[in-house]
Amino acid sequence: MEKRKLYRSEADRMVGGVCGGLGDYLDIDSTLVRIIFVVLALMGGPGFLVYLILLVIVPSEETMASNSQHVVDAAPEEVEVLED
């Protein structure tokens, strides 16, 4: 099973990519995530605040890809093999 990671989407974004990344992570349409955030914000709920917090703490898709590439580029002597 592939481990999913939460990121801010670069392709499916309207403002910061938070809803696109959440939609991808939860395997639902990002439009539904956007509607949920808007409804929560309009009802006086935490929608806007939660969006801002996620915008700050969730890494972008580009950053995630860059970090993964650093792992791939590691020299064999830098990679520690764990044996069971």
mmCIF file of the N, C-alpha and C atoms, coordinates in Angstrom:
data_MODEL
# 
_entry.id   MODEL 
# 
loop_
_atom_site.group_PDB 
_atom_site.id 
_atom_site.type_symbol 
_atom_site.label_atom_id 
_atom_site.label_alt_id 
_atom_site.label_comp_id 
_atom_site.label_asym_id 
_atom_site.label_entity_id 
_atom_site.label_seq_id 
_atom_site.pdbx_PDB_ins_code 
_atom_site.Cartn_x 
_atom_site.Cartn_y 
_atom_site.Cartn_z 
_atom_site.occupancy 
_atom_site.B_iso_or_equiv 
_atom_site.pdbx_formal_charge 
_atom_site.auth_seq_id 
_atom_site.auth_comp_id 
_atom_site.auth_asym_id 
_atom_site.auth_atom_id 
_atom_site.pdbx_PDB_model_num 
ATOM 1   N N  . MET A 1 1  ? 0.845   -1.185 0.000   1.00 0.00 ? 1  MET A N  1 
ATOM 2   C CA . MET A 1 1  ? 0.000   0.000  0.000   1.00 0.00 ? 1  MET A CA 1 
ATOM 3   C C  . MET A 1 1  ? 0.886   1.243  0.000   1.00 0.00 ? 1  MET A C  1 
ATOM 4   N N  . GLU A 1 2  ? 0.591   2.147  -0.901  1.00 0.00 ? 2  GLU A N  1 
ATOM 5   C CA . GLU A 1 2  ? 1.369   3.362  -1.021  1.00 0.00 ? 2  GLU A CA 1 
ATOM 6   C C  . GLU A 1 2  ? 0.991   4.347  0.079   1.00 0.00 ? 2  GLU A C  1 
ATOM 7   N N  . LYS A 1 3  ? 1.984   4.906  0.724   1.00 0.00 ? 3  LYS A N  1 
ATOM 8   C CA . LYS A 1 3  ? 1.736   5.881  1.782   1.00 0.00 ? 3  LYS A CA 1 
ATOM 9   C C  . LYS A 1 3  ? 1.450   7.243  1.140   1.00 0.00 ? 3  LYS A C  1 
ATOM 10  N N  . ARG A 1 4  ? 0.263   7.776  1.412   1.00 0.00 ? 4  ARG A N  1 
ATOM 11  C CA . ARG A 1 4  ? -0.116  9.065  0.847   1.00 0.00 ? 4  ARG A CA 1 
ATOM 12  C C  . ARG A 1 4  ? 0.429   10.186 1.714   1.00 0.00 ? 4  ARG A C  1 
ATOM 13  N N  . LYS A 1 5  ? 0.743   11.301 1.067   1.00 0.00 ? 5  LYS A N  1 
ATOM 14  C CA . LYS A 1 5  ? 1.252   12.461 1.791   1.00 0.00 ? 5  LYS A CA 1 
ATOM 15  C C  . LYS A 1 5  ? 0.404   13.670 1.447   1.00 0.00 ? 5  LYS A C  1 
ATOM 16  N N  . LEU A 1 6  ? 0.190   14.513 2.435   1.00 0.00 ? 6  LEU A N  1 
ATOM 17  C CA . LEU A 1 6  ? -0.581  15.734 2.254   1.00 0.00 ? 6  LEU A CA 1 
ATOM 18  C C  . LEU A 1 6  ? 0.351   16.828 1.744   1.00 0.00 ? 6  LEU A C  1 
ATOM 19  N N  . TYR A 1 7  ? -0.067  17.501 0.700   1.00 0.00 ? 7  TYR A N  1 
ATOM 20  C CA . TYR A 1 7  ? 0.705   18.581 0.113   1.00 0.00 ? 7  TYR A CA 1 
ATOM 21  C C  . TYR A 1 7  ? -0.251  19.610 -0.474  1.00 0.00 ? 7  TYR A C  1 
ATOM 22  N N  . ARG A 1 8  ? 0.273   20.793 -0.776  1.00 0.00 ? 8  ARG A N  1 
ATOM 23  C CA . ARG A 1 8  ? -0.505  21.810 -1.477  1.00 0.00 ? 8  ARG A CA 1 
ATOM 24  C C  . ARG A 1 8  ? -0.309  21.591 -2.967  1.00 0.00 ? 8  ARG A C  1 
ATOM 25  N N  . SER A 1 9  ? -1.383  21.396 -3.696  1.00 0.00 ? 9  SER A N  1 
ATOM 26  C CA . SER A 1 9  ? -1.325  21.074 -5.114  1.00 0.00 ? 9  SER A CA 1 
ATOM 27  C C  . SER A 1 9  ? -0.853  22.262 -5.940  1.00 0.00 ? 9  SER A C  1 
ATOM 28  N N  . GLU A 1 10 ? 0.006   21.979 -6.910  1.00 0.00 ? 10 GLU A N  1 
ATOM 29  C CA . GLU A 1 10 ? 0.451   23.012 -7.849  1.00 0.00 ? 10 GLU A CA 1 
ATOM 30  C C  . GLU A 1 10 ? -0.470  23.051 -9.068  1.00 0.00 ? 10 GLU A C  1 
ATOM 31  N N  . ALA A 1 11 ? -1.052  21.917 -9.434  1.00 0.00 ? 11 ALA A N  1 
ATOM 32  C CA . ALA A 1 11 ? -1.894  21.834 -10.629 1.00 0.00 ? 11 ALA A CA 1 
ATOM 33  C C  . ALA A 1 11 ? -3.349  22.198 -10.344 1.00 0.00 ? 11 ALA A C  1 
ATOM 34  N N  . ASP A 1 12 ? -3.882  21.760 -9.218  1.00 0.00 ? 12 ASP A N  1 
ATOM 35  C CA . ASP A 1 12 ? -5.290  21.968 -8.874  1.00 0.00 ? 12 ASP A CA 1 
ATOM 36  C C  . ASP A 1 12 ? -5.386  23.007 -7.773  1.00 0.00 ? 12 ASP A C  1 
ATOM 37  N N  . ARG A 1 13 ? -5.150  24.261 -8.142  1.00 0.00 ? 13 ARG A N  1 
ATOM 38  C CA . ARG A 1 13 ? -5.162  25.321 -7.141  1.00 0.00 ? 13 ARG A CA 1 
ATOM 39  C C  . ARG A 1 13 ? -5.967  26.511 -7.630  1.00 0.00 ? 13 ARG A C  1 
ATOM 40  N N  . MET A 1 14 ? -6.594  27.168 -6.675  1.00 0.00 ? 14 MET A N  1 
ATOM 41  C CA . MET A 1 14 ? -7.292  28.423 -6.977  1.00 0.00 ? 14 MET A CA 1 
ATOM 42  C C  . MET A 1 14 ? -6.613  29.561 -6.216  1.00 0.00 ? 14 MET A C  1 
ATOM 43  N N  . VAL A 1 15 ? -6.212  29.281 -4.986  1.00 0.00 ? 15 VAL A N  1 
ATOM 44  C CA . VAL A 1 15 ? -5.502  30.286 -4.189  1.00 0.00 ? 15 VAL A CA 1 
ATOM 45  C C  . VAL A 1 15 ? -4.138  29.722 -3.793  1.00 0.00 ? 15 VAL A C  1 
ATOM 46  N N  . GLY A 1 16 ? -4.131  28.792 -2.849  1.00 0.00 ? 16 GLY A N  1 
ATOM 47  C CA . GLY A 1 16 ? -2.867  28.266 -2.357  1.00 0.00 ? 16 GLY A CA 1 
ATOM 48  C C  . GLY A 1 16 ? -2.649  26.788 -2.622  1.00 0.00 ? 16 GLY A C  1 
ATOM 49  N N  . GLY A 1 17 ? -3.628  26.105 -3.171  1.00 0.00 ? 17 GLY A N  1 
ATOM 50  C CA . GLY A 1 17 ? -3.488  24.688 -3.464  1.00 0.00 ? 17 GLY A CA 1 
ATOM 51  C C  . GLY A 1 17 ? -3.869  23.766 -2.325  1.00 0.00 ? 17 GLY A C  1 
ATOM 52  N N  . VAL A 1 18 ? -4.358  24.331 -1.222  1.00 0.00 ? 18 VAL A N  1 
ATOM 53  C CA . VAL A 1 18 ? -4.715  23.527 -0.054  1.00 0.00 ? 18 VAL A CA 1 
ATOM 54  C C  . VAL A 1 18 ? -5.869  22.579 -0.372  1.00 0.00 ? 18 VAL A C  1 
ATOM 55  N N  . CYS A 1 19 ? -6.915  23.085 -0.979  1.00 0.00 ? 19 CYS A N  1 
ATOM 56  C CA . CYS A 1 19 ? -8.086  22.250 -1.273  1.00 0.00 ? 19 CYS A CA 1 
ATOM 57  C C  . CYS A 1 19 ? -7.768  21.181 -2.309  1.00 0.00 ? 19 CYS A C  1 
ATOM 58  N N  . GLY A 1 20 ? -6.964  21.519 -3.294  1.00 0.00 ? 20 GLY A N  1 
ATOM 59  C CA . GLY A 1 20 ? -6.549  20.533 -4.287  1.00 0.00 ? 20 GLY A CA 1 
ATOM 60  C C  . GLY A 1 20 ? -5.747  19.411 -3.659  1.00 0.00 ? 20 GLY A C  1 
ATOM 61  N N  . GLY A 1 21 ? -4.841  19.758 -2.766  1.00 0.00 ? 21 GLY A N  1 
ATOM 62  C CA . GLY A 1 21 ? -4.043  18.746 -2.071  1.00 0.00 ? 21 GLY A CA 1 
ATOM 63  C C  . GLY A 1 21 ? -4.877  17.903 -1.129  1.00 0.00 ? 21 GLY A C  1 
ATOM 64  N N  . LEU A 1 22 ? -5.800  18.547 -0.401  1.00 0.00 ? 22 LEU A N  1 
ATOM 65  C CA . LEU A 1 22 ? -6.690  17.799 0.497   1.00 0.00 ? 22 LEU A CA 1 
ATOM 66  C C  . LEU A 1 22 ? -7.596  16.850 -0.280  1.00 0.00 ? 22 LEU A C  1 
ATOM 67  N N  . GLY A 1 23 ? -8.104  17.321 -1.405  1.00 0.00 ? 23 GLY A N  1 
ATOM 68  C CA . GLY A 1 23 ? -8.945  16.475 -2.239  1.00 0.00 ? 23 GLY A CA 1 
ATOM 69  C C  . GLY A 1 23 ? -8.194  15.259 -2.735  1.00 0.00 ? 23 GLY A C  1 
ATOM 70  N N  . ASP A 1 24 ? -6.960  15.465 -3.148  1.00 0.00 ? 24 ASP A N  1 
ATOM 71  C CA . ASP A 1 24 ? -6.125  14.358 -3.611  1.00 0.00 ? 24 ASP A CA 1 
ATOM 72  C C  . ASP A 1 24 ? -5.816  13.393 -2.470  1.00 0.00 ? 24 ASP A C  1 
ATOM 73  N N  . TYR A 1 25 ? -5.511  13.934 -1.294  1.00 0.00 ? 25 TYR A N  1 
ATOM 74  C CA . TYR A 1 25 ? -5.182  13.115 -0.134  1.00 0.00 ? 25 TYR A CA 1 
ATOM 75  C C  . TYR A 1 25 ? -6.377  12.279 0.322   1.00 0.00 ? 25 TYR A C  1 
ATOM 76  N N  . LEU A 1 26 ? -7.558  12.894 0.326   1.00 0.00 ? 26 LEU A N  1 
ATOM 77  C CA . LEU A 1 26 ? -8.770  12.207 0.777   1.00 0.00 ? 26 LEU A CA 1 
ATOM 78  C C  . LEU A 1 26 ? -9.459  11.440 -0.351  1.00 0.00 ? 26 LEU A C  1 
ATOM 79  N N  . ASP A 1 27 ? -8.929  11.555 -1.563  1.00 0.00 ? 27 ASP A N  1 
ATOM 80  C CA . ASP A 1 27 ? -9.467  10.896 -2.749  1.00 0.00 ? 27 ASP A CA 1 
ATOM 81  C C  . ASP A 1 27 ? -10.917 11.320 -3.021  1.00 0.00 ? 27 ASP A C  1 
ATOM 82  N N  . ILE A 1 28 ? -11.141 12.649 -2.908  1.00 0.00 ? 28 ILE A N  1 
ATOM 83  C CA . ILE A 1 28 ? -12.441 13.222 -3.252  1.00 0.00 ? 28 ILE A CA 1 
ATOM 84  C C  . ILE A 1 28 ? -12.204 14.429 -4.157  1.00 0.00 ? 28 ILE A C  1 
ATOM 85  N N  . ASP A 1 29 ? -13.261 14.920 -4.775  1.00 0.00 ? 29 ASP A N  1 
ATOM 86  C CA . ASP A 1 29 ? -13.155 16.067 -5.676  1.00 0.00 ? 29 ASP A CA 1 
ATOM 87  C C  . ASP A 1 29 ? -12.770 17.315 -4.876  1.00 0.00 ? 29 ASP A C  1 
ATOM 88  N N  . SER A 1 30 ? -11.800 18.057 -5.388  1.00 0.00 ? 30 SER A N  1 
ATOM 89  C CA . SER A 1 30 ? -11.338 19.253 -4.686  1.00 0.00 ? 30 SER A CA 1 
ATOM 90  C C  . SER A 1 30 ? -12.421 20.326 -4.615  1.00 0.00 ? 30 SER A C  1 
ATOM 91  N N  . THR A 1 31 ? -13.361 20.305 -5.548  1.00 0.00 ? 31 THR A N  1 
ATOM 92  C CA . THR A 1 31 ? -14.470 21.260 -5.505  1.00 0.00 ? 31 THR A CA 1 
ATOM 93  C C  . THR A 1 31 ? -15.312 21.054 -4.251  1.00 0.00 ? 31 THR A C  1 
ATOM 94  N N  . LEU A 1 32 ? -15.509 19.810 -3.865  1.00 0.00 ? 32 LEU A N  1 
ATOM 95  C CA . LEU A 1 32 ? -16.246 19.513 -2.640  1.00 0.00 ? 32 LEU A CA 1 
ATOM 96  C C  . LEU A 1 32 ? -15.506 20.059 -1.417  1.00 0.00 ? 32 LEU A C  1 
ATOM 97  N N  . VAL A 1 33 ? -14.197 19.925 -1.402  1.00 0.00 ? 33 VAL A N  1 
ATOM 98  C CA . VAL A 1 33 ? -13.392 20.454 -0.293  1.00 0.00 ? 33 VAL A CA 1 
ATOM 99  C C  . VAL A 1 33 ? -13.520 21.974 -0.247  1.00 0.00 ? 33 VAL A C  1 
ATOM 100 N N  . ARG A 1 34 ? -13.486 22.621 -1.409  1.00 0.00 ? 34 ARG A N  1 
ATOM 101 C CA . ARG A 1 34 ? -13.635 24.084 -1.463  1.00 0.00 ? 34 ARG A CA 1 
ATOM 102 C C  . ARG A 1 34 ? -14.999 24.517 -0.931  1.00 0.00 ? 34 ARG A C  1 
ATOM 103 N N  . ILE A 1 35 ? -16.032 23.802 -1.321  1.00 0.00 ? 35 ILE A N  1 
ATOM 104 C CA . ILE A 1 35 ? -17.388 24.135 -0.855  1.00 0.00 ? 35 ILE A CA 1 
ATOM 105 C C  . ILE A 1 35 ? -17.475 23.998 0.661   1.00 0.00 ? 35 ILE A C  1 
ATOM 106 N N  . ILE A 1 36 ? -16.868 22.951 1.206   1.00 0.00 ? 36 ILE A N  1 
ATOM 107 C CA . ILE A 1 36 ? -16.877 22.753 2.663   1.00 0.00 ? 36 ILE A CA 1 
ATOM 108 C C  . ILE A 1 36 ? -16.190 23.915 3.362   1.00 0.00 ? 36 ILE A C  1 
ATOM 109 N N  . PHE A 1 37 ? -15.035 24.338 2.860   1.00 0.00 ? 37 PHE A N  1 
ATOM 110 C CA . PHE A 1 37 ? -14.323 25.470 3.469   1.00 0.00 ? 37 PHE A CA 1 
ATOM 111 C C  . PHE A 1 37 ? -15.159 26.743 3.402   1.00 0.00 ? 37 PHE A C  1 
ATOM 112 N N  . VAL A 1 38 ? -15.792 27.009 2.271   1.00 0.00 ? 38 VAL A N  1 
ATOM 113 C CA . VAL A 1 38 ? -16.597 28.220 2.114   1.00 0.00 ? 38 VAL A CA 1 
ATOM 114 C C  . VAL A 1 38 ? -17.805 28.189 3.037   1.00 0.00 ? 38 VAL A C  1 
ATOM 115 N N  . VAL A 1 39 ? -18.496 27.066 3.094   1.00 0.00 ? 39 VAL A N  1 
ATOM 116 C CA . VAL A 1 39 ? -19.666 26.946 3.961   1.00 0.00 ? 39 VAL A CA 1 
ATOM 117 C C  . VAL A 1 39 ? -19.271 27.148 5.422   1.00 0.00 ? 39 VAL A C  1 
ATOM 118 N N  . LEU A 1 40 ? -18.175 26.515 5.837   1.00 0.00 ? 40 LEU A N  1 
ATOM 119 C CA . LEU A 1 40 ? -17.716 26.690 7.220   1.00 0.00 ? 40 LEU A CA 1 
ATOM 120 C C  . LEU A 1 40 ? -17.365 28.145 7.515   1.00 0.00 ? 40 LEU A C  1 
ATOM 121 N N  . ALA A 1 41 ? -16.725 28.810 6.562   1.00 0.00 ? 41 ALA A N  1 
ATOM 122 C CA . ALA A 1 41 ? -16.350 30.208 6.766   1.00 0.00 ? 41 ALA A CA 1 
ATOM 123 C C  . ALA A 1 41 ? -17.584 31.109 6.829   1.00 0.00 ? 41 ALA A C  1 
ATOM 124 N N  . LEU A 1 42 ? -18.560 30.873 5.952   1.00 0.00 ? 42 LEU A N  1 
ATOM 125 C CA . LEU A 1 42 ? -19.760 31.715 5.927   1.00 0.00 ? 42 LEU A CA 1 
ATOM 126 C C  . LEU A 1 42 ? -20.667 31.488 7.130   1.00 0.00 ? 42 LEU A C  1 
ATOM 127 N N  . MET A 1 43 ? -20.606 30.318 7.714   1.00 0.00 ? 43 MET A N  1 
ATOM 128 C CA . MET A 1 43 ? -21.432 30.023 8.887   1.00 0.00 ? 43 MET A CA 1 
ATOM 129 C C  . MET A 1 43 ? -20.757 30.463 10.183  1.00 0.00 ? 43 MET A C  1 
ATOM 130 N N  . GLY A 1 44 ? -19.673 31.187 10.067  1.00 0.00 ? 44 GLY A N  1 
ATOM 131 C CA . GLY A 1 44 ? -18.982 31.664 11.253  1.00 0.00 ? 44 GLY A CA 1 
ATOM 132 C C  . GLY A 1 44 ? -18.084 30.608 11.866  1.00 0.00 ? 44 GLY A C  1 
ATOM 133 N N  . GLY A 1 45 ? -17.853 29.548 11.128  1.00 0.00 ? 45 GLY A N  1 
ATOM 134 C CA . GLY A 1 45 ? -17.010 28.460 11.615  1.00 0.00 ? 45 GLY A CA 1 
ATOM 135 C C  . GLY A 1 45 ? -15.539 28.721 11.331  1.00 0.00 ? 45 GLY A C  1 
ATOM 136 N N  . PRO A 1 46 ? -14.742 27.716 11.549  1.00 0.00 ? 46 PRO A N  1 
ATOM 137 C CA . PRO A 1 46 ? -13.293 27.877 11.443  1.00 0.00 ? 46 PRO A CA 1 
ATOM 138 C C  . PRO A 1 46 ? -12.740 27.690 10.029  1.00 0.00 ? 46 PRO A C  1 
ATOM 139 N N  . GLY A 1 47 ? -13.580 27.714 9.003   1.00 0.00 ? 47 GLY A N  1 
ATOM 140 C CA . GLY A 1 47 ? -13.133 27.432 7.638   1.00 0.00 ? 47 GLY A CA 1 
ATOM 141 C C  . GLY A 1 47 ? -11.951 28.265 7.186   1.00 0.00 ? 47 GLY A C  1 
ATOM 142 N N  . PHE A 1 48 ? -12.044 29.569 7.314   1.00 0.00 ? 48 PHE A N  1 
ATOM 143 C CA . PHE A 1 48 ? -10.976 30.462 6.860   1.00 0.00 ? 48 PHE A CA 1 
ATOM 144 C C  . PHE A 1 48 ? -9.712  30.285 7.692   1.00 0.00 ? 48 PHE A C  1 
ATOM 145 N N  . LEU A 1 49 ? -9.871  30.164 8.998   1.00 0.00 ? 49 LEU A N  1 
ATOM 146 C CA . LEU A 1 49 ? -8.718  29.998 9.882   1.00 0.00 ? 49 LEU A CA 1 
ATOM 147 C C  . LEU A 1 49 ? -7.996  28.668 9.611   1.00 0.00 ? 49 LEU A C  1 
ATOM 148 N N  . VAL A 1 50 ? -8.753  27.595 9.436   1.00 0.00 ? 50 VAL A N  1 
ATOM 149 C CA . VAL A 1 50 ? -8.159  26.294 9.144   1.00 0.00 ? 50 VAL A CA 1 
ATOM 150 C C  . VAL A 1 50 ? -7.421  26.348 7.811   1.00 0.00 ? 50 VAL A C  1 
ATOM 151 N N  . TYR A 1 51 ? -8.020  27.004 6.810   1.00 0.00 ? 51 TYR A N  1 
ATOM 152 C CA . TYR A 1 51 ? -7.367  27.141 5.507   1.00 0.00 ? 51 TYR A CA 1 
ATOM 153 C C  . TYR A 1 51 ? -6.037  27.872 5.646   1.00 0.00 ? 51 TYR A C  1 
ATOM 154 N N  . LEU A 1 52 ? -6.024  28.966 6.391   1.00 0.00 ? 52 LEU A N  1 
ATOM 155 C CA . LEU A 1 52 ? -4.782  29.730 6.580   1.00 0.00 ? 52 LEU A CA 1 
ATOM 156 C C  . LEU A 1 52 ? -3.713  28.907 7.292   1.00 0.00 ? 52 LEU A C  1 
ATOM 157 N N  . ILE A 1 53 ? -4.122  28.160 8.303   1.00 0.00 ? 53 ILE A N  1 
ATOM 158 C CA . ILE A 1 53 ? -3.162  27.318 9.031   1.00 0.00 ? 53 ILE A CA 1 
ATOM 159 C C  . ILE A 1 53 ? -2.586  26.259 8.098   1.00 0.00 ? 53 ILE A C  1 
ATOM 160 N N  . LEU A 1 54 ? -3.450  25.605 7.319   1.00 0.00 ? 54 LEU A N  1 
ATOM 161 C CA . LEU A 1 54 ? -2.965  24.594 6.382   1.00 0.00 ? 54 LEU A CA 1 
ATOM 162 C C  . LEU A 1 54 ? -2.075  25.210 5.310   1.00 0.00 ? 54 LEU A C  1 
ATOM 163 N N  . LEU A 1 55 ? -2.387  26.411 4.880   1.00 0.00 ? 55 LEU A N  1 
ATOM 164 C CA . LEU A 1 55 ? -1.579  27.106 3.887   1.00 0.00 ? 55 LEU A CA 1 
ATOM 165 C C  . LEU A 1 55 ? -0.153  27.316 4.392   1.00 0.00 ? 55 LEU A C  1 
ATOM 166 N N  . VAL A 1 56 ? -0.023  27.551 5.684   1.00 0.00 ? 56 VAL A N  1 
ATOM 167 C CA . VAL A 1 56 ? 1.289   27.798 6.274   1.00 0.00 ? 56 VAL A CA 1 
ATOM 168 C C  . VAL A 1 56 ? 2.043   26.501 6.572   1.00 0.00 ? 56 VAL A C  1 
ATOM 169 N N  . ILE A 1 57 ? 1.360   25.473 7.079   1.00 0.00 ? 57 ILE A N  1 
ATOM 170 C CA . ILE A 1 57 ? 2.090   24.292 7.557   1.00 0.00 ? 57 ILE A CA 1 
ATOM 171 C C  . ILE A 1 57 ? 2.221   23.151 6.548   1.00 0.00 ? 57 ILE A C  1 
ATOM 172 N N  . VAL A 1 58 ? 1.357   23.098 5.536   1.00 0.00 ? 58 VAL A N  1 
ATOM 173 C CA . VAL A 1 58 ? 1.422   22.001 4.572   1.00 0.00 ? 58 VAL A CA 1 
ATOM 174 C C  . VAL A 1 58 ? 2.404   22.372 3.466   1.00 0.00 ? 58 VAL A C  1 
ATOM 175 N N  . PRO A 1 59 ? 3.380   21.502 3.187   1.00 0.00 ? 59 PRO A N  1 
ATOM 176 C CA . PRO A 1 59 ? 4.363   21.815 2.143   1.00 0.00 ? 59 PRO A CA 1 
ATOM 177 C C  . PRO A 1 59 ? 3.741   21.754 0.753   1.00 0.00 ? 59 PRO A C  1 
ATOM 178 N N  . SER A 1 60 ? 4.331   22.490 -0.170  1.00 0.00 ? 60 SER A N  1 
ATOM 179 C CA . SER A 1 60 ? 3.828   22.476 -1.543  1.00 0.00 ? 60 SER A CA 1 
ATOM 180 C C  . SER A 1 60 ? 4.263   21.190 -2.240  1.00 0.00 ? 60 SER A C  1 
ATOM 181 N N  . GLU A 1 61 ? 3.573   20.869 -3.307  1.00 0.00 ? 61 GLU A N  1 
ATOM 182 C CA . GLU A 1 61 ? 3.886   19.678 -4.093  1.00 0.00 ? 61 GLU A CA 1 
ATOM 183 C C  . GLU A 1 61 ? 5.308   19.765 -4.633  1.00 0.00 ? 61 GLU A C  1 
ATOM 184 N N  . GLU A 1 62 ? 5.719   20.956 -5.015  1.00 0.00 ? 62 GLU A N  1 
ATOM 185 C CA . GLU A 1 62 ? 7.065   21.169 -5.532  1.00 0.00 ? 62 GLU A CA 1 
ATOM 186 C C  . GLU A 1 62 ? 8.121   20.875 -4.471  1.00 0.00 ? 62 GLU A C  1 
ATOM 187 N N  . THR A 1 63 ? 7.868   21.301 -3.244  1.00 0.00 ? 63 THR A N  1 
ATOM 188 C CA . THR A 1 63 ? 8.788   21.038 -2.135  1.00 0.00 ? 63 THR A CA 1 
ATOM 189 C C  . THR A 1 63 ? 8.873   19.546 -1.848  1.00 0.00 ? 63 THR A C  1 
ATOM 190 N N  . MET A 1 64 ? 7.721   18.867 -1.884  1.00 0.00 ? 64 MET A N  1 
ATOM 191 C CA . MET A 1 64 ? 7.695   17.421 -1.645  1.00 0.00 ? 64 MET A CA 1 
ATOM 192 C C  . MET A 1 64 ? 8.507   16.692 -2.711  1.00 0.00 ? 64 MET A C  1 
ATOM 193 N N  . ALA A 1 65 ? 8.358   17.098 -3.975  1.00 0.00 ? 65 ALA A N  1 
ATOM 194 C CA . ALA A 1 65 ? 9.096   16.467 -5.067  1.00 0.00 ? 65 ALA A CA 1 
ATOM 195 C C  . ALA A 1 65 ? 10.585  16.738 -4.929  1.00 0.00 ? 65 ALA A C  1 
ATOM 196 N N  . SER A 1 66 ? 10.934  17.942 -4.515  1.00 0.00 ? 66 SER A N  1 
ATOM 197 C CA . SER A 1 66 ? 12.334  18.304 -4.331  1.00 0.00 ? 66 SER A CA 1 
ATOM 198 C C  . SER A 1 66 ? 12.961  17.471 -3.219  1.00 0.00 ? 66 SER A C  1 
ATOM 199 N N  . ASN A 1 67 ? 12.238  17.297 -2.106  1.00 0.00 ? 67 ASN A N  1 
ATOM 200 C CA . ASN A 1 67 ? 12.749  16.487 -1.001  1.00 0.00 ? 67 ASN A CA 1 
ATOM 201 C C  . ASN A 1 67 ? 12.903  15.034 -1.411  1.00 0.00 ? 67 ASN A C  1 
ATOM 202 N N  . SER A 1 68 ? 11.988  14.520 -2.191  1.00 0.00 ? 68 SER A N  1 
ATOM 203 C CA . SER A 1 68 ? 12.073  13.139 -2.669  1.00 0.00 ? 68 SER A CA 1 
ATOM 204 C C  . SER A 1 68 ? 13.272  12.970 -3.583  1.00 0.00 ? 68 SER A C  1 
ATOM 205 N N  . GLN A 1 69 ? 13.537  13.970 -4.411  1.00 0.00 ? 69 GLN A N  1 
ATOM 206 C CA . GLN A 1 69 ? 14.663  13.890 -5.327  1.00 0.00 ? 69 GLN A CA 1 
ATOM 207 C C  . GLN A 1 69 ? 15.978  13.862 -4.566  1.00 0.00 ? 69 GLN A C  1 
ATOM 208 N N  . HIS A 1 70 ? 16.070  14.585 -3.441  1.00 0.00 ? 70 HIS A N  1 
ATOM 209 C CA . HIS A 1 70 ? 17.283  14.556 -2.630  1.00 0.00 ? 70 HIS A CA 1 
ATOM 210 C C  . HIS A 1 70 ? 17.538  13.150 -2.100  1.00 0.00 ? 70 HIS A C  1 
ATOM 211 N N  . VAL A 1 71 ? 16.491  12.445 -1.741  1.00 0.00 ? 71 VAL A N  1 
ATOM 212 C CA . VAL A 1 71 ? 16.637  11.079 -1.254  1.00 0.00 ? 71 VAL A CA 1 
ATOM 213 C C  . VAL A 1 71 ? 17.122  10.178 -2.377  1.00 0.00 ? 71 VAL A C  1 
ATOM 214 N N  . VAL A 1 72 ? 16.571  10.349 -3.574  1.00 0.00 ? 72 VAL A N  1 
ATOM 215 C CA . VAL A 1 72 ? 16.961  9.531  -4.713  1.00 0.00 ? 72 VAL A CA 1 
ATOM 216 C C  . VAL A 1 72 ? 18.407  9.812  -5.112  1.00 0.00 ? 72 VAL A C  1 
ATOM 217 N N  . ASP A 1 73 ? 18.827  11.072 -5.000  1.00 0.00 ? 73 ASP A N  1 
ATOM 218 C CA . ASP A 1 73 ? 20.176  11.453 -5.398  1.00 0.00 ? 73 ASP A CA 1 
ATOM 219 C C  . ASP A 1 73 ? 21.247  11.075 -4.374  1.00 0.00 ? 73 ASP A C  1 
ATOM 220 N N  . ALA A 1 74 ? 20.857  10.563 -3.226  1.00 0.00 ? 74 ALA A N  1 
ATOM 221 C CA . ALA A 1 74 ? 21.828  10.230 -2.180  1.00 0.00 ? 74 ALA A CA 1 
ATOM 222 C C  . ALA A 1 74 ? 22.793  9.157  -2.687  1.00 0.00 ? 74 ALA A C  1 
ATOM 223 N N  . ALA A 1 75 ? 24.039  9.315  -2.336  1.00 0.00 ? 75 ALA A N  1 
ATOM 224 C CA . ALA A 1 75 ? 25.051  8.339  -2.734  1.00 0.00 ? 75 ALA A CA 1 
ATOM 225 C C  . ALA A 1 75 ? 24.825  7.038  -1.963  1.00 0.00 ? 75 ALA A C  1 
ATOM 226 N N  . PRO A 1 76 ? 25.144  5.902  -2.565  1.00 0.00 ? 76 PRO A N  1 
ATOM 227 C CA . PRO A 1 76 ? 24.916  4.617  -1.896  1.00 0.00 ? 76 PRO A CA 1 
ATOM 228 C C  . PRO A 1 76 ? 25.556  4.524  -0.514  1.00 0.00 ? 76 PRO A C  1 
ATOM 229 N N  . GLU A 1 77 ? 26.708  5.141  -0.337  1.00 0.00 ? 77 GLU A N  1 
ATOM 230 C CA . GLU A 1 77 ? 27.354  5.065  0.974   1.00 0.00 ? 77 GLU A CA 1 
ATOM 231 C C  . GLU A 1 77 ? 26.636  5.905  2.023   1.00 0.00 ? 77 GLU A C  1 
ATOM 232 N N  . GLU A 1 78 ? 25.757  6.810  1.580   1.00 0.00 ? 78 GLU A N  1 
ATOM 233 C CA . GLU A 1 78 ? 24.997  7.632  2.498   1.00 0.00 ? 78 GLU A CA 1 
ATOM 234 C C  . GLU A 1 78 ? 23.687  6.961  2.925   1.00 0.00 ? 78 GLU A C  1 
ATOM 235 N N  . VAL A 1 79 ? 23.308  5.916  2.228   1.00 0.00 ? 79 VAL A N  1 
ATOM 236 C CA . VAL A 1 79 ? 22.048  5.243  2.494   1.00 0.00 ? 79 VAL A CA 1 
ATOM 237 C C  . VAL A 1 79 ? 22.294  4.096  3.464   1.00 0.00 ? 79 VAL A C  1 
ATOM 238 N N  . GLU A 1 80 ? 21.575  4.136  4.573   1.00 0.00 ? 80 GLU A N  1 
ATOM 239 C CA . GLU A 1 80 ? 21.704  3.084  5.586   1.00 0.00 ? 80 GLU A CA 1 
ATOM 240 C C  . GLU A 1 80 ? 20.649  2.023  5.328   1.00 0.00 ? 80 GLU A C  1 
ATOM 241 N N  . VAL A 1 81 ? 21.082  0.777  5.239   1.00 0.00 ? 81 VAL A N  1 
ATOM 242 C CA . VAL A 1 81 ? 20.168  -0.318 4.992   1.00 0.00 ? 81 VAL A CA 1 
ATOM 243 C C  . VAL A 1 81 ? 19.799  -0.954 6.325   1.00 0.00 ? 81 VAL A C  1 
ATOM 244 N N  . LEU A 1 82 ? 18.510  -1.025 6.581   1.00 0.00 ? 82 LEU A N  1 
ATOM 245 C CA . LEU A 1 82 ? 18.031  -1.645 7.814   1.00 0.00 ? 82 LEU A CA 1 
ATOM 246 C C  . LEU A 1 82 ? 17.613  -3.065 7.504   1.00 0.00 ? 82 LEU A C  1 
ATOM 247 N N  . GLU A 1 83 ? 18.156  -3.997 8.240   1.00 0.00 ? 83 GLU A N  1 
ATOM 248 C CA . GLU A 1 83 ? 17.814  -5.392 8.043   1.00 0.00 ? 83 GLU A CA 1 
ATOM 249 C C  . GLU A 1 83 ? 16.874  -5.829 9.142   1.00 0.00 ? 83 GLU A C  1 
ATOM 250 N N  . ASP A 1 84 ? 15.903  -6.698 8.744   1.00 0.00 ? 84 ASP A N  1 
ATOM 251 C CA . ASP A 1 84 ? 14.920  -7.189 9.717   1.00 0.00 ? 84 ASP A CA 1 
ATOM 252 C C  . ASP A 1 84 ? 15.513  -8.205 10.646  1.00 0.00 ? 84 ASP A C  1 
# 
